[in-house]
Amino acid sequence: ALDDDFRYIKASPFMESVADENSSLSIETIHTAQWKPMLSSNLGGLNDYPSWTKCTIKNTSDNAQVLMIKNPRASMDEIDLYILRHSMTTLRKLGDKHPIDAKNIPHRYSVEFLELAPHEEVHLISKLFNAHDSTEGEWEIFSRKSFIEFTMMESLWWGIFIGIYIALFFYATPILLATKDKTLSLFFSFYIISSIGYQFSVNGILHSLGIYGHAITVLTHFFNVLFSIFTVLVILRFLRFTHHKGILW
């Protein structure tokens, strides 16, 4: 229940979920499922089957409200969001498998807006699938103002993050070049590139730039492998010392 002073809430304490282990449920048959309280918003990792969640949102005020709902995991593969109002059902396709320009709100997260009339009640039923990471069942609910504030803080954080990475790169590069160890300089450069690439792919930045579907999965795994490899190579190269009889590891 949301009043005029509403700003933000996590819906998970009021949600129910079910694991569709046989992939047999649909919106027409979901009412037959054995719903259970969603004790944790993490619905399992690397599942090859979808999960379903449901919750109800009610506007208890005398004024219309515009709400924003967001799944807190940026790298969700697919979310089929069914919005039930009286006898009408609306389907929204969210997640990285769908092009961002086909969504109502182009955002790195799966976001949808809800317009609620005074004292209106809507039911949300979600079918969620995430093959390469854990399935996040949470819906975060924002007022329009609080969501704008959240988005601005997100942009600020990413600006600081990228700024720190670039500053460290330009600070460290002359030092590495001064050592005349071209191999370490090369490893460190690829470490920075793969680290930024992995963060961009797993946190939805590449998706917000228009990349979606199988390409996101491939890029996430690609940058993850590169990041792991060059982290190890940088450490091993950095710990290599010159000894008077040769190389000391």
C-alpha positions as CSV (number, residue, x, y, z in Angstrom):
1,A,0.0,0.0,0.0
2,L,1.5,3.3,-1.1
3,D,0.4,6.8,0.0
4,D,1.2,10.4,-1.1
5,D,4.5,10.5,0.8
6,F,5.8,7.3,-0.7
7,R,9.4,7.4,-2.1
8,Y,11.0,3.9,-2.1
9,I,10.4,0.4,-0.9
10,K,11.7,-3.1,-1.6
11,A,8.8,-5.4,-2.5
12,S,10.4,-8.7,-1.6
13,P,8.9,-9.0,2.0
14,F,5.5,-8.9,0.3
15,M,6.2,-11.2,-2.6
16,E,5.7,-14.9,-3.4
17,S,7.7,-17.1,-5.8
18,V,7.7,-20.5,-7.4
19,A,10.4,-22.4,-9.3
20,D,9.1,-23.7,-12.7
21,E,11.6,-26.6,-12.8
22,N,9.7,-28.3,-15.7
23,S,9.3,-25.1,-17.6
24,S,5.6,-26.0,-17.9
25,L,3.9,-22.9,-16.4
26,S,2.4,-20.0,-18.3
27,I,0.4,-16.9,-17.4
28,E,-2.8,-18.9,-18.1
29,T,-1.8,-21.7,-15.7
30,I,0.3,-19.9,-13.1
31,H,-2.7,-19.8,-10.7
32,T,-2.3,-23.5,-10.2
33,A,1.3,-23.2,-8.9
34,Q,2.3,-23.8,-5.3
35,W,3.2,-20.3,-4.3
36,K,5.5,-19.7,-1.3
37,P,6.7,-16.6,0.5
38,M,9.9,-15.3,-1.1
39,L,12.3,-15.6,1.8
40,S,15.2,-14.5,-0.3
41,S,15.3,-12.4,-3.4
42,N,18.0,-14.7,-4.8
43,L,16.0,-17.4,-6.5
44,G,19.1,-19.6,-7.4
45,G,22.1,-19.4,-9.6
46,L,22.7,-20.8,-13.1
47,N,19.2,-22.3,-13.4
48,D,18.1,-23.8,-16.7
49,Y,14.5,-23.1,-15.8
50,P,12.5,-20.0,-15.1
51,S,11.2,-18.7,-11.8
52,W,7.9,-16.8,-11.2
53,T,7.1,-14.1,-8.7
54,K,4.0,-12.1,-7.8
55,C,3.0,-9.1,-5.7
56,T,0.3,-6.6,-5.4
57,I,0.7,-2.8,-5.4
58,K,-2.1,-0.5,-4.2
59,N,-2.4,3.3,-4.3
60,T,-4.0,4.3,-1.1
61,S,-4.0,8.0,-1.8
62,D,-6.7,10.2,-3.4
63,N,-4.2,11.2,-6.1
64,A,-2.9,9.4,-9.1
65,Q,0.7,8.1,-8.8
66,V,3.4,7.3,-11.3
67,L,5.7,4.6,-9.9
68,M,9.0,3.1,-11.3
69,I,9.7,-0.6,-10.6
70,K,13.3,-1.9,-11.0
71,N,14.9,-5.3,-10.8
72,P,18.2,-4.7,-8.9
73,R,20.3,-7.0,-11.1
74,A,21.5,-5.3,-14.3
75,S,22.4,-8.6,-16.0
76,M,19.1,-10.4,-16.0
77,D,18.6,-12.3,-19.2
78,E,14.8,-12.3,-19.5
79,I,11.9,-10.9,-17.5
80,D,8.4,-11.2,-18.7
81,L,6.4,-8.8,-16.6
82,Y,2.6,-9.2,-16.6
83,I,0.6,-6.3,-15.2
84,L,-2.9,-7.3,-14.2
85,R,-5.6,-4.6,-13.9
86,H,-9.2,-5.8,-13.5
87,S,-9.7,-8.0,-16.6
88,M,-6.8,-6.5,-18.6
89,T,-3.3,-8.0,-18.7
90,T,-0.3,-6.1,-20.2
91,L,3.0,-7.8,-21.0
92,R,6.3,-6.0,-20.8
93,K,9.5,-7.7,-22.1
94,L,12.6,-6.8,-20.0
95,G,16.1,-8.1,-19.6
96,D,19.3,-8.1,-21.7
97,K,17.9,-10.5,-24.3
98,H,15.7,-7.8,-25.7
99,P,16.8,-4.6,-27.5
100,I,16.9,-1.6,-25.2
101,D,15.1,0.7,-27.8
102,A,12.0,-1.7,-27.6
103,K,11.6,-0.9,-23.9
104,N,9.5,1.9,-22.4
105,I,12.4,3.1,-20.3
106,P,15.9,2.6,-21.8
107,H,18.0,1.9,-18.8
108,R,20.8,-0.5,-17.8
109,Y,18.5,-2.1,-15.3
110,S,15.1,-3.7,-16.1
111,V,12.8,-0.8,-15.4
112,E,9.1,-0.2,-16.0
113,F,6.7,2.6,-15.0
114,L,3.3,2.1,-13.5
115,E,0.5,4.7,-13.5
116,L,-2.0,4.1,-10.7
117,A,-5.3,5.9,-10.4
118,P,-6.5,6.9,-6.9
119,H,-7.1,3.7,-4.8
120,E,-6.2,1.5,-7.8
121,E,-4.7,-1.9,-7.2
122,V,-2.5,-3.8,-9.7
123,H,-1.0,-7.3,-9.6
124,L,2.5,-8.0,-10.9
125,I,3.4,-11.5,-12.1
126,S,6.9,-11.9,-13.4
127,K,8.6,-14.8,-15.2
128,L,12.4,-14.5,-14.7
129,F,15.2,-16.4,-16.4
130,N,19.0,-15.9,-16.0
131,A,21.2,-18.7,-17.3
132,H,24.7,-17.2,-16.6
133,D,24.2,-15.8,-13.1
134,S,21.8,-15.9,-10.1
135,T,18.1,-15.1,-10.7
136,E,17.1,-11.9,-8.9
137,G,13.4,-11.8,-7.9
138,E,13.2,-8.5,-6.2
139,W,11.2,-5.5,-7.4
140,E,12.3,-2.2,-6.1
141,I,9.6,0.5,-6.2
142,F,10.4,4.2,-6.6
143,S,8.4,7.3,-6.8
144,R,9.3,9.2,-10.0
145,K,11.3,11.8,-8.1
146,S,13.3,9.2,-6.1
147,F,14.1,7.2,-9.3
148,I,15.5,10.3,-11.0
149,E,17.7,10.9,-7.9
150,F,18.8,7.3,-8.0
151,T,19.7,7.5,-11.7
152,M,21.7,10.7,-11.2
153,M,23.7,9.1,-8.3
154,E,24.3,6.1,-10.6
155,S,25.7,8.3,-13.3
156,L,27.9,10.1,-10.8
157,W,29.2,6.8,-9.4
158,W,30.1,5.5,-12.8
159,G,31.8,8.8,-13.7
160,I,33.9,8.5,-10.5
161,F,34.6,4.8,-11.2
162,I,35.8,5.4,-14.8
163,G,37.7,8.5,-13.7
164,I,39.7,6.5,-11.1
165,Y,40.5,3.8,-13.6
166,I,41.8,6.3,-16.2
167,A,43.7,8.2,-13.6
168,L,45.4,5.1,-12.2
169,F,46.2,4.0,-15.8
170,F,47.9,7.3,-16.7
171,Y,49.7,7.4,-13.3
172,A,51.0,3.8,-13.5
173,T,51.9,3.8,-17.2
174,P,55.0,6.1,-16.9
175,I,56.2,4.1,-13.9
176,L,55.9,0.9,-15.8
177,L,57.6,2.3,-18.9
178,A,60.4,3.5,-16.6
179,T,61.1,-0.1,-15.6
180,K,61.7,-0.8,-19.3
181,D,59.6,-4.0,-18.8
182,K,57.4,-3.9,-21.9
183,T,55.8,-7.2,-21.1
184,L,54.5,-5.9,-17.7
185,S,53.3,-2.7,-19.4
186,L,51.4,-4.7,-22.0
187,F,49.9,-7.0,-19.3
188,F,48.8,-4.1,-17.2
189,S,47.2,-2.3,-20.2
190,F,45.2,-5.4,-21.1
191,Y,44.3,-5.8,-17.4
192,I,42.7,-2.3,-17.4
193,I,40.9,-2.8,-20.7
194,S,39.5,-6.2,-19.7
195,S,38.5,-5.0,-16.2
196,I,36.5,-2.1,-17.7
197,G,35.0,-4.3,-20.4
198,Y,33.9,-6.8,-17.8
199,Q,32.3,-4.2,-15.5
200,F,30.5,-2.7,-18.5
201,S,29.1,-6.0,-19.7
202,V,28.1,-7.4,-16.4
203,N,26.6,-4.1,-15.1
204,G,24.4,-3.4,-18.1
205,I,26.4,-0.5,-19.6
206,L,27.0,-2.3,-22.9
207,H,23.3,-3.1,-22.9
208,S,22.4,0.5,-22.5
209,L,24.5,1.3,-25.5
210,G,22.4,-1.0,-27.7
211,I,24.1,-4.5,-27.3
212,Y,21.7,-7.3,-26.4
213,G,21.0,-10.9,-26.7
214,H,23.7,-13.5,-27.3
215,A,26.3,-10.8,-27.8
216,I,26.0,-9.7,-24.2
217,T,26.6,-13.2,-22.9
218,V,29.6,-13.7,-25.2
219,L,31.2,-10.4,-24.2
220,T,30.6,-11.0,-20.5
221,H,32.4,-14.4,-20.7
222,F,35.1,-13.0,-23.0
223,F,36.0,-10.1,-20.7
224,N,35.7,-12.3,-17.6
225,V,38.3,-14.8,-19.0
226,L,40.6,-12.0,-20.1
227,F,40.3,-10.2,-16.7
228,S,41.2,-13.4,-14.9
229,I,44.1,-14.2,-17.1
230,F,45.7,-10.8,-17.1
231,T,45.2,-10.4,-13.3
232,V,47.3,-13.5,-12.8
233,L,49.9,-12.5,-15.4
234,V,50.3,-9.0,-13.9
235,I,50.9,-10.4,-10.5
236,L,53.3,-13.1,-11.7
237,R,55.2,-10.5,-13.8
238,F,55.3,-8.0,-11.0
239,L,56.7,-10.7,-8.6
240,R,59.5,-11.6,-11.0
241,F,62.9,-10.4,-9.6
242,T,66.2,-10.3,-11.3
243,H,68.8,-12.5,-9.5
244,H,72.5,-12.5,-10.1
245,K,72.3,-16.1,-11.4
246,G,69.1,-15.6,-13.4
247,I,65.4,-15.2,-12.8
248,L,64.1,-15.6,-9.3
249,W,60.3,-16.2,-9.0
